[in-house]
Structure formats: C-alpha cells, structure tokens
C-alpha cells in the first residue's frame, strides 16, 4: 500500500498493511539532525528574522525542499502543508517596543520567548464589530505565491502520500473558526473569550460565524489545490478538561464545527480535529459534529489510547500518542515502551495513526526521536 492508501484505510477503520506514521510538526533542531543541514522549516524566530531581512525566496525554497526530504527520510505516510509567505507582503514588524517585543501591522503585540525559541502574542488587538463586518463582506484574497509550498508538496508527494492542510501564523490563515487560535485565527485570550461568551453571547456568535466563513474559504482553496484532509487547529481543552461546559459547547461551538465538517466533506476531504488536553466530556459532541479523526491526544491528561479506542474507536480515528514530554525529558527505553503501548492499544481494527501527542518540539532529544522511528518501524506490522 502507498502512504495515501494506508491513511485512507485507517480513516475508514480498515486495517492497512501496517500502521501509518507521520507528524503534524517537527521543529528545526531535530530536522537539522535528520537532514544534516540548516533549515527554515519550523525554524521559529530564526525563520521570522530571515523573513524580516528580505530572504523570503530562500525561506520558502527551504520549506519546500526540506519538508519533502523530511517526509521521505522518515518514511511518513502523511505530510502537513500550509499557506506560506506571500512574495507581495512586507512582514516586518510595524514597530519594535524593545529588542524582543514588537507590534505587527494588525496591532497585536508579540514577544520573543527564549524558552520556546519563538514569539508569543502577549497582547492581541481587540476584536470589534468592524472586524466581523470585514470578514463577512470582504472577499478572501490569496495570492498564488502563498500556494508555493502546497503545490510543490502535492506535485512531489501527492500521488503517494496523504496531504493534510493546517493553519499557519504567517500569514494568519486559519482552518478553524470555532474557537480562539492565538496567533493564527481568532486571536483572543481564552479568559477574554469565555467571559464574552457569558456576557455578550450575540457578539460571540457573530464573531464565530465570521471566522467560520473565512476558515471555510481557506479550506476550499486548499482542497482545490489538492490536499486530502483539513485539520481544525483550535484547542478546546486544557489538561483537566474543556474551556467551556458541554452545554455551552453544544449551543455555540458544535453547530459551527458541524458547518466546518459538512463543508469540508462536501468538498471531498477528510476532517481532523486537533485539541490538546482532556476532551472526554466534549468528544461525543465533536463526533456528532462529523469529524473523522482526533489529533493532539495526551495520555498524561487522561486520554489513553486504550480508553479512547474502547469508547469511540468505531466512530473516529486517533492520531497519537507518544508523549511530547517524553521526547524532551525521557529516555529511549521510555520511548520504546510508549510506542509499543500505543501500537498494542491503537492498531487492532484500524482507526489509528502513530504520531507524537502533538509535535516533536525544539527541546526533543534526537536519540528519542530516532528510537520512536526504530521501534515504530519494527513493530507497526505486528498488529
């Protein structure tokens, strides 16, 4: 079977010839060890600074080359893609507040974080009725240069690999309009969103409708460009449970999630839903909305693959779930055990894709990533 055939089988709850593998993201330190050279793919602040310095062509060429080379080197079955930097936009900060803090053209304040090696949005610009009307009335404009990465990957790998579209922060191109996605879509702090949901429910409904409309415009453009699936990226949960109650979710979020799922399915693609944390209380509602798969599964948050397969394994496919923290803080024997546990609990009956619990982060130890690949390659045909 090809990687694409494996993924389709897993999403249809059929057992492929072996468990499909891949990652929605690997940060640059591990990529550079795998490929043996510097990369701008998922290079965080280094990538941003190169863009600010006018090196857009170099950055995008590196994204294209290195994503394809990485997928082939690690024998992935699926490959994530996103809209990349336009060659017609100046991405330099509107102004610097200090050496590590700046405002962008939309009025959001960003700060470089040494801990994560990237920037975080510390003060989002306030979303107003004017922003809602702009999204509802102004047409989406995506210039052809933003498709450069997507078209390249589809051309090189689309016949053998399953291509998954995801949102991205630069430029902000979101595929989930149902909930805040800081820096990527609805750029709002979670506490602000939850308070406004209680105090101004009509405003929040209009806001989510506007962001959903734009998310689906992005999704349709990417499906037309050749992707096989769309990942909705918003985190509905934290470690202990959902940010909103199940009743609030049913009233405000689920109808718009269903709108996403229906539109993406009608366009011929699968729907992956990413959310970190413990989503057990929301999963029946998310499944009811029509998603095909769940990504971002964290066993340490009470989301073990065995439990999920027993409860929901006949309804959705699971992407997971070797803990991100184990890649950073653990040892190869711990990785070996987690991979074997995932395969034992997830693989029987299909409906399972082996990944990390989120992504391979910048602090991950290379020997742990290598061990995951070794064990996964040796064991994924057993079940």
LUMKOL-605848 format. One line per field, with one value per residue (C-alpha): residue number from 0; x, y, z. Coordinates in nm, 2 decimals. Example, Ala and Ser with C-alpha at 12.3 -4.5 7.8 and 13.67 -1.06 7.14 Angstrom:
dotor: c(0 | 1)
px: c(1.23 | 1.37)
py: c(-0.45 | -0.11)
pz: c(0.78 | 0.71)
//
This chain:
dotor: c(0 | 1 | 2 | 3 | 4 | 5 | 6 | 7 | 8 | 9 | 10 | 11 | 12 | 13 | 14 | 15 | 16 | 17 | 18 | 19 | 20 | 21 | 22 | 23 | 24 | 25 | 26 | 27 | 28 | 29 | 30 | 31 | 32 | 33 | 34 | 35 | 36 | 37 | 38 | 39 | 40 | 41 | 42 | 43 | 44 | 45 | 46 | 47 | 48 | 49 | 50 | 51 | 52 | 53 | 54 | 55 | 56 | 57 | 58 | 59 | 60 | 61 | 62 | 63 | 64 | 65 | 66 | 67 | 68 | 69 | 70 | 71 | 72 | 73 | 74 | 75 | 76 | 77 | 78 | 79 | 80 | 81 | 82 | 83 | 84 | 85 | 86 | 87 | 88 | 89 | 90 | 91 | 92 | 93 | 94 | 95 | 96 | 97 | 98 | 99 | 100 | 101 | 102 | 103 | 104 | 105 | 106 | 107 | 108 | 109 | 110 | 111 | 112 | 113 | 114 | 115 | 116 | 117 | 118 | 119 | 120 | 121 | 122 | 123 | 124 | 125 | 126 | 127 | 128 | 129 | 130 | 131 | 132 | 133 | 134 | 135 | 136 | 137 | 138 | 139 | 140 | 141 | 142 | 143 | 144 | 145 | 146 | 147 | 148 | 149 | 150 | 151 | 152 | 153 | 154 | 155 | 156 | 157 | 158 | 159 | 160 | 161 | 162 | 163 | 164 | 165 | 166 | 167 | 168 | 169 | 170 | 171 | 172 | 173 | 174 | 175 | 176 | 177 | 178 | 179 | 180 | 181 | 182 | 183 | 184 | 185 | 186 | 187 | 188 | 189 | 190 | 191 | 192 | 193 | 194 | 195 | 196 | 197 | 198 | 199 | 200 | 201 | 202 | 203 | 204 | 205 | 206 | 207 | 208 | 209 | 210 | 211 | 212 | 213 | 214 | 215 | 216 | 217 | 218 | 219 | 220 | 221 | 222 | 223 | 224 | 225 | 226 | 227 | 228 | 229 | 230 | 231 | 232 | 233 | 234 | 235 | 236 | 237 | 238 | 239 | 240 | 241 | 242 | 243 | 244 | 245 | 246 | 247 | 248 | 249 | 250 | 251 | 252 | 253 | 254 | 255 | 256 | 257 | 258 | 259 | 260 | 261 | 262 | 263 | 264 | 265 | 266 | 267 | 268 | 269 | 270 | 271 | 272 | 273 | 274 | 275 | 276 | 277 | 278 | 279 | 280 | 281 | 282 | 283 | 284 | 285 | 286 | 287 | 288 | 289 | 290 | 291 | 292 | 293 | 294 | 295 | 296 | 297 | 298 | 299 | 300 | 301 | 302 | 303 | 304 | 305 | 306 | 307 | 308 | 309 | 310 | 311 | 312 | 313 | 314 | 315 | 316 | 317 | 318 | 319 | 320 | 321 | 322 | 323 | 324 | 325 | 326 | 327 | 328 | 329 | 330 | 331 | 332 | 333 | 334 | 335 | 336 | 337 | 338 | 339 | 340 | 341 | 342 | 343 | 344 | 345 | 346 | 347 | 348 | 349 | 350 | 351 | 352 | 353 | 354 | 355 | 356 | 357 | 358 | 359 | 360 | 361 | 362 | 363 | 364 | 365 | 366 | 367 | 368 | 369 | 370 | 371 | 372 | 373 | 374 | 375 | 376 | 377 | 378 | 379 | 380 | 381 | 382)
px: c(0.00 | 0.11 | 0.11 | -0.21 | -0.38 | -0.27 | -0.41 | -0.75 | -0.78 | -0.71 | -0.97 | -1.22 | -1.15 | -0.99 | -0.66 | -0.38 | -0.08 | 0.10 | 0.01 | 0.06 | 0.30 | 0.38 | 0.40 | 0.20 | 0.52 | 0.89 | 1.08 | 1.41 | 1.67 | 1.56 | 1.51 | 1.86 | 2.00 | 1.79 | 1.88 | 2.23 | 2.19 | 2.03 | 1.66 | 1.40 | 1.11 | 0.96 | 1.26 | 1.06 | 1.22 | 1.51 | 1.25 | 1.08 | 1.40 | 1.50 | 1.16 | 1.21 | 1.56 | 1.40 | 1.50 | 1.15 | 1.26 | 1.53 | 1.29 | 1.02 | 1.26 | 1.39 | 1.04 | 0.96 | 1.28 | 1.31 | 0.95 | 0.96 | 1.31 | 1.20 | 0.88 | 1.09 | 1.37 | 1.13 | 0.90 | 0.59 | 0.25 | 0.10 | 0.25 | 0.13 | 0.12 | 0.01 | -0.01 | 0.34 | 0.46 | 0.35 | 0.61 | 0.40 | 0.38 | 0.62 | 0.62 | 0.85 | 0.70 | 0.52 | 0.73 | 0.96 | 0.88 | 1.21 | 1.48 | 1.25 | 0.89 | 0.71 | 0.37 | 0.26 | 0.05 | -0.27 | -0.19 | -0.10 | 0.19 | 0.45 | 0.74 | 1.03 | 1.03 | 1.37 | 1.20 | 1.03 | 1.26 | 0.97 | 0.74 | 0.41 | 0.13 | 0.12 | -0.15 | -0.39 | -0.55 | -0.92 | -1.17 | -1.45 | -1.77 | -1.57 | -1.35 | -1.66 | -1.81 | -1.47 | -1.46 | -1.82 | -1.81 | -1.45 | -1.36 | -1.07 | -0.76 | -0.48 | -0.21 | -0.05 | 0.28 | 0.12 | 0.04 | 0.40 | 0.47 | 0.13 | 0.16 | 0.52 | 0.44 | 0.12 | 0.32 | 0.61 | 0.42 | 0.05 | 0.03 | 0.19 | 0.13 | -0.18 | -0.16 | -0.31 | -0.37 | -0.32 | -0.35 | -0.04 | 0.06 | 0.25 | 0.04 | -0.26 | -0.45 | -0.69 | -0.89 | -1.08 | -1.33 | -1.50 | -1.27 | -0.97 | -0.64 | -0.39 | -0.16 | -0.33 | -0.70 | -0.93 | -0.65 | -0.81 | -0.70 | -0.91 | -1.03 | -1.15 | -1.33 | -1.50 | -1.61 | -1.75 | -1.93 | -2.12 | -2.16 | -2.20 | -2.32 | -2.47 | -2.13 | -1.95 | -2.20 | -2.14 | -1.77 | -1.76 | -1.98 | -1.74 | -1.43 | -1.60 | -1.69 | -1.32 | -1.19 | -1.40 | -1.29 | -0.93 | -1.03 | -1.19 | -0.89 | -0.65 | -0.88 | -0.89 | -0.50 | -0.50 | -0.50 | -0.67 | -0.77 | -0.81 | -0.71 | -0.91 | -0.65 | -0.82 | -0.76 | -1.10 | -0.94 | -0.66 | -0.51 | -0.80 | -1.10 | -1.27 | -1.25 | -1.63 | -1.90 | -2.06 | -2.39 | -2.20 | -2.02 | -2.34 | -2.50 | -2.22 | -1.94 | -2.08 | -2.31 | -2.01 | -1.79 | -2.06 | -2.06 | -1.69 | -1.72 | -2.01 | -1.85 | -1.51 | -1.67 | -1.88 | -1.56 | -1.42 | -1.17 | -1.15 | -1.16 | -0.91 | -0.97 | -0.68 | -0.72 | -0.48 | -0.59 | -0.87 | -1.15 | -1.35 | -1.65 | -1.67 | -1.58 | -1.94 | -2.04 | -1.74 | -1.81 | -2.17 | -2.05 | -1.89 | -1.51 | -1.32 | -1.02 | -0.87 | -0.52 | -0.34 | -0.41 | -0.23 | -0.23 | -0.10 | -0.42 | -0.64 | -0.66 | -0.51 | -0.54 | -0.68 | -0.97 | -1.04 | -1.05 | -1.29 | -1.52 | -1.50 | -1.29 | -1.57 | -1.66 | -1.33 | -0.96 | -0.70 | -0.36 | -0.12 | 0.01 | 0.37 | 0.40 | 0.58 | 0.73 | 0.89 | 1.07 | 1.21 | 1.28 | 1.26 | 1.50 | 1.50 | 1.36 | 1.07 | 1.00 | 1.02 | 0.75 | 0.52 | 0.54 | 0.47 | 0.18 | 0.03 | 0.05 | -0.08 | -0.38 | -0.44 | -0.37 | -0.61 | -0.91 | -0.77 | -0.86 | -0.51 | -0.21 | 0.11 | 0.23 | 0.35 | 0.09 | 0.12 | 0.45 | 0.83 | 0.93 | 1.25 | 1.38 | 1.33 | 1.63 | 1.74 | 1.80 | 1.44 | 1.30 | 1.53 | 1.41 | 1.05 | 1.12 | 1.31 | 1.05 | 0.76 | 0.92 | 0.99 | 0.66 | 0.39 | 0.32 | 0.26 | -0.09)
py: c(0.00 | 0.36 | 0.60 | 0.76 | 0.42 | 0.34 | 0.67 | 0.63 | 0.28 | 0.40 | 0.68 | 0.42 | 0.19 | -0.07 | -0.24 | -0.13 | -0.34 | -0.15 | 0.13 | 0.47 | 0.72 | 1.09 | 1.42 | 1.74 | 1.91 | 1.86 | 2.17 | 2.26 | 2.12 | 1.76 | 1.83 | 1.96 | 1.64 | 1.43 | 1.62 | 1.72 | 2.09 | 2.41 | 2.45 | 2.73 | 2.48 | 2.53 | 2.74 | 2.97 | 3.30 | 3.23 | 3.19 | 3.51 | 3.71 | 3.58 | 3.69 | 4.04 | 4.05 | 4.01 | 3.64 | 3.52 | 3.33 | 3.14 | 3.06 | 2.93 | 2.73 | 2.57 | 2.49 | 2.31 | 2.11 | 2.02 | 1.92 | 1.68 | 1.55 | 1.50 | 1.31 | 1.08 | 1.04 | 0.95 | 0.74 | 0.93 | 0.83 | 1.18 | 1.52 | 1.85 | 2.16 | 2.53 | 2.86 | 3.01 | 3.37 | 3.59 | 3.75 | 4.07 | 4.14 | 4.31 | 4.11 | 4.33 | 4.45 | 4.78 | 4.89 | 4.75 | 4.82 | 4.69 | 4.44 | 4.14 | 4.29 | 4.43 | 4.52 | 4.37 | 4.55 | 4.44 | 4.59 | 4.27 | 4.27 | 3.99 | 3.90 | 3.66 | 3.37 | 3.22 | 2.92 | 2.81 | 2.98 | 3.16 | 3.46 | 3.46 | 3.70 | 3.87 | 4.13 | 4.06 | 4.36 | 4.39 | 4.22 | 4.46 | 4.46 | 4.63 | 4.31 | 4.10 | 4.30 | 4.30 | 3.92 | 3.89 | 4.14 | 4.15 | 3.86 | 3.63 | 3.71 | 3.45 | 3.54 | 3.25 | 3.28 | 3.17 | 2.83 | 2.77 | 2.51 | 2.34 | 2.29 | 2.17 | 1.91 | 1.80 | 1.77 | 1.57 | 1.35 | 1.38 | 1.06 | 0.85 | 1.05 | 1.17 | 1.56 | 1.74 | 2.11 | 2.30 | 2.67 | 2.89 | 3.21 | 3.39 | 3.49 | 3.42 | 3.16 | 2.96 | 2.65 | 2.66 | 2.94 | 2.77 | 2.89 | 3.11 | 3.01 | 3.26 | 3.39 | 3.20 | 3.26 | 3.42 | 3.59 | 3.63 | 3.53 | 3.24 | 3.41 | 3.70 | 3.47 | 3.28 | 3.60 | 3.75 | 3.42 | 3.47 | 3.84 | 3.90 | 3.58 | 3.75 | 3.92 | 3.59 | 3.41 | 3.68 | 3.66 | 3.28 | 3.30 | 3.54 | 3.34 | 3.02 | 3.18 | 3.27 | 2.94 | 2.75 | 2.98 | 2.89 | 2.52 | 2.52 | 2.69 | 2.43 | 2.14 | 2.27 | 2.28 | 1.91 | 1.83 | 1.52 | 1.65 | 1.96 | 1.99 | 2.22 | 2.35 | 2.52 | 2.38 | 2.32 | 2.19 | 2.22 | 1.94 | 1.89 | 1.94 | 2.18 | 2.56 | 2.58 | 2.35 | 2.08 | 2.28 | 2.59 | 2.38 | 2.23 | 2.57 | 2.78 | 2.57 | 2.24 | 2.39 | 2.58 | 2.27 | 2.08 | 2.35 | 2.30 | 1.92 | 1.93 | 2.18 | 2.00 | 1.66 | 1.80 | 1.93 | 1.58 | 1.59 | 1.44 | 1.64 | 1.61 | 1.79 | 1.89 | 1.97 | 1.93 | 1.84 | 1.62 | 1.63 | 1.33 | 1.54 | 1.70 | 1.41 | 1.28 | 1.63 | 1.66 | 1.32 | 1.42 | 1.72 | 1.49 | 1.49 | 1.19 | 1.19 | 1.33 | 1.47 | 1.61 | 1.31 | 1.34 | 1.02 | 1.21 | 1.41 | 1.10 | 1.04 | 0.70 | 0.53 | 0.21 | 0.40 | 0.61 | 0.31 | 0.13 | 0.43 | 0.58 | 0.35 | 0.26 | 0.62 | 0.81 | 0.76 | 0.85 | 1.02 | 0.96 | 0.94 | 0.92 | 1.20 | 1.52 | 1.55 | 1.20 | 1.32 | 1.61 | 1.47 | 1.09 | 0.81 | 0.58 | 0.28 | 0.50 | 0.59 | 0.22 | 0.14 | 0.42 | 0.33 | -0.04 | 0.06 | 0.28 | 0.02 | -0.26 | -0.05 | 0.15 | -0.06 | -0.36 | -0.29 | 0.01 | 0.36 | 0.45 | 0.66 | 0.66 | 1.01 | 1.21 | 1.36 | 1.69 | 1.76 | 1.70 | 2.02 | 2.21 | 2.06 | 1.70 | 1.47 | 1.34 | 0.99 | 0.97 | 1.07 | 0.81 | 0.54 | 0.62 | 0.57 | 0.25 | 0.09 | 0.21 | 0.07 | -0.27 | -0.31 | -0.14 | -0.45 | -0.68 | -0.57)
pz: c(0.00 | -0.05 | 0.24 | 0.10 | 0.08 | 0.44 | 0.57 | 0.39 | 0.52 | 0.88 | 0.84 | 0.72 | 1.01 | 0.80 | 0.89 | 0.65 | 0.58 | 0.86 | 1.09 | 0.92 | 1.07 | 1.04 | 1.24 | 1.21 | 1.30 | 1.39 | 1.50 | 1.33 | 1.57 | 1.51 | 1.13 | 1.10 | 1.26 | 1.03 | 0.71 | 0.80 | 0.72 | 0.84 | 0.77 | 0.78 | 0.80 | 1.15 | 1.24 | 1.47 | 1.55 | 1.31 | 1.03 | 1.12 | 1.13 | 0.79 | 0.65 | 0.81 | 0.64 | 0.30 | 0.25 | 0.16 | -0.15 | 0.05 | 0.33 | 0.11 | -0.11 | 0.21 | 0.34 | 0.01 | -0.02 | 0.35 | 0.41 | 0.12 | 0.21 | 0.57 | 0.48 | 0.26 | 0.51 | 0.79 | 0.57 | 0.66 | 0.53 | 0.57 | 0.52 | 0.66 | 0.44 | 0.49 | 0.30 | 0.31 | 0.30 | 0.01 | -0.21 | -0.21 | 0.16 | 0.39 | 0.71 | 0.91 | 1.25 | 1.24 | 1.53 | 1.80 | 2.16 | 2.28 | 2.15 | 2.19 | 2.17 | 1.87 | 1.72 | 1.39 | 1.12 | 1.29 | 1.62 | 1.81 | 2.05 | 2.02 | 2.24 | 2.18 | 2.42 | 2.50 | 2.65 | 2.32 | 2.08 | 1.91 | 1.96 | 2.15 | 2.12 | 2.46 | 2.37 | 2.09 | 1.93 | 2.04 | 1.80 | 1.72 | 1.52 | 1.24 | 1.22 | 1.19 | 0.91 | 0.73 | 0.73 | 0.63 | 0.34 | 0.21 | -0.03 | 0.07 | -0.14 | -0.15 | -0.40 | -0.59 | -0.41 | -0.09 | -0.25 | -0.34 | -0.06 | -0.10 | -0.48 | -0.45 | -0.19 | -0.38 | -0.70 | -0.55 | -0.30 | -0.36 | -0.56 | -0.28 | 0.04 | 0.22 | 0.23 | 0.53 | 0.53 | 0.86 | 0.95 | 1.00 | 1.16 | 0.89 | 0.72 | 0.95 | 0.75 | 0.98 | 0.91 | 1.24 | 1.31 | 1.60 | 1.89 | 1.96 | 1.79 | 1.92 | 1.65 | 1.38 | 1.36 | 1.62 | 1.82 | 2.16 | 2.51 | 2.64 | 2.95 | 2.74 | 2.51 | 2.79 | 2.96 | 2.64 | 2.57 | 2.90 | 2.89 | 2.51 | 2.36 | 2.05 | 1.97 | 2.01 | 1.78 | 1.51 | 1.57 | 1.53 | 1.22 | 1.06 | 1.14 | 1.03 | 0.69 | 0.64 | 0.76 | 0.51 | 0.23 | 0.32 | 0.34 | 0.00 | -0.16 | -0.01 | -0.11 | -0.46 | -0.45 | -0.39 | -0.01 | 0.12 | 0.46 | 0.66 | 1.03 | 1.25 | 1.50 | 1.79 | 2.14 | 2.31 | 2.63 | 2.88 | 3.08 | 3.32 | 3.08 | 2.84 | 2.84 | 2.81 | 2.95 | 2.74 | 2.73 | 2.61 | 2.35 | 2.22 | 2.19 | 2.05 | 1.92 | 1.79 | 1.52 | 1.37 | 1.40 | 1.21 | 0.95 | 0.90 | 0.88 | 0.64 | 0.40 | 0.40 | 0.34 | 0.06 | -0.10 | -0.09 | 0.20 | 0.55 | 0.87 | 1.15 | 1.48 | 1.69 | 2.05 | 2.34 | 2.69 | 2.82 | 2.58 | 2.70 | 2.81 | 2.46 | 2.24 | 2.19 | 2.07 | 1.85 | 1.69 | 1.65 | 1.46 | 1.20 | 1.25 | 1.11 | 1.34 | 1.67 | 1.69 | 2.00 | 2.23 | 2.56 | 2.77 | 3.07 | 3.07 | 3.10 | 2.72 | 2.69 | 2.36 | 2.51 | 2.68 | 2.37 | 2.14 | 2.38 | 2.40 | 2.05 | 1.83 | 1.59 | 1.53 | 1.47 | 1.40 | 1.66 | 1.59 | 1.87 | 2.12 | 2.23 | 2.49 | 2.38 | 2.73 | 2.69 | 2.38 | 2.57 | 2.92 | 2.87 | 2.76 | 2.46 | 2.68 | 2.78 | 2.42 | 2.33 | 2.59 | 2.49 | 2.12 | 2.19 | 2.42 | 2.15 | 1.88 | 2.10 | 2.22 | 1.90 | 1.60 | 1.62 | 1.40 | 1.22 | 1.30 | 1.43 | 1.31 | 1.51 | 1.60 | 1.90 | 2.13 | 1.95 | 1.77 | 1.80 | 1.98 | 1.97 | 2.30 | 2.19 | 2.22 | 1.88 | 2.02 | 2.15 | 1.81 | 1.65 | 1.89 | 1.81 | 1.45 | 1.51 | 1.73 | 1.52 | 1.20 | 1.36 | 1.54 | 1.33 | 1.12 | 1.42 | 1.49)
//
